[in-house]
């Protein structure tokens, strides 16, 4: 595994241990792992949500269903929520648009150019 990936994993583990991030598995009705969804920077007024769904499970509404459920979670109420997707990820961009989030444009995020949405 590359050093950059290992450092990212270590950072995420520390955030989880310190209570500043939460991670959930997305499971199918058959209890198969389909992907994940996470909230970052819980201690801040502006939080970020990340998600990923395995290729076999894409374009089935799984990510949007998980995201809609997470947006109802009381742990993030009254927070500014930011979602960003890679500029090349057309499927994720289209999904976020369909959820009627506010599009802020294509921006440099420190991790590359991303389409940024807020709610």
N, C-alpha and C positions, 0 to 999 in steps of 0.2 A: 504494500500500500504506500502511496506517496506520502512524503512528510507533511505536505499541506493538508491532505485529507486527515491524517492522524491528529494534527493540531486542531483541526475543526471539530473532530470527535471529542477530543479532550475539553475543548472550550464548551461544547454543548453539554457534556457530562457535568462540568462544574456549574453551569447555569442551572441545570436541573437540580443539583444538590443544594444550591443556594436559594432555590425557590423563585428564581427570576425567569424560568422557562418551564413549560409543560409540554409533554409529548404524548400523543395517543396513536395507537395502531388503528388502522382502518381495516375492519374484517368484513368478509362477505357473509351472506346468510349461512353459508356452509362452513363458517369459521376459518376461512382461508385468509392469510395476510394479503391485503390488496395494496396497502400503502401506509402513509403516516400523515398526521397533521400536527402542527406545533404552534405554540405562542411564545414569542420572545420578548424580553424586556418588560416583564410584568410589573416591575417596580416603577416604571416610567408612566407618564401620561399618554405617550404614544407607543403603541406596541406593534409588533410585526407578526404576521401569520405566514407560515410556510407549509407546504404540503407536497406530496408526491404520490403518484399512483403507478403501479407496475404496468408495463406495456399491455399485458393481457387484459387488464381491467379498465383501460382508458376508453373514453367516449361512451360510457355507460351511466353517467350521472353520479358516479361514486364520489368524486372530488367535490362536486358542487353540493351534494347532500351533506357530506361531512363538514364543509365550510359553513353551510347554512345552520347546521346544528351548533357548531362552535360559536357562531355569531350570537346565538341565544344564551350562551353560557354566562352566568352571573359574574364570573371571575374577570370578565373583560368589559362589563357594562361601564359606561361613562368614560371610556378611553377612546382616543383617536386610533383607528386601526389602519395599518398600512399593509398592502399586499403588492408584491412586485414579482414580475415574471420575466424571464429571459426574453430579449427582443425577438429571438428566433422562434419562441414557443407560441405558435399561432393558436393551438388548441387551448392552452391556458389563458391566453389573452382573450379569446372569444368567450370562454366560460366566465371570466371576470366581468366582461362587458354585459353578458346576459343577466348577471346578478344585480345589475343597476347600481354598481359602485361608481364613485366619482373618479373619472380618469384624469390623472395629473400630467400625463405625457411620458415621453421616453426620457429617462434621466440616468446619469451616472450615479451609481449607488455605493461605490467603493468595492463592489464585487462585479463590476461590469455594467453595461447598459441594460436597463430594465424598464419595462412598461410599469408605471406606478399607479396604483389605485388606492383610494382611501374611503372609509366609511365611518 
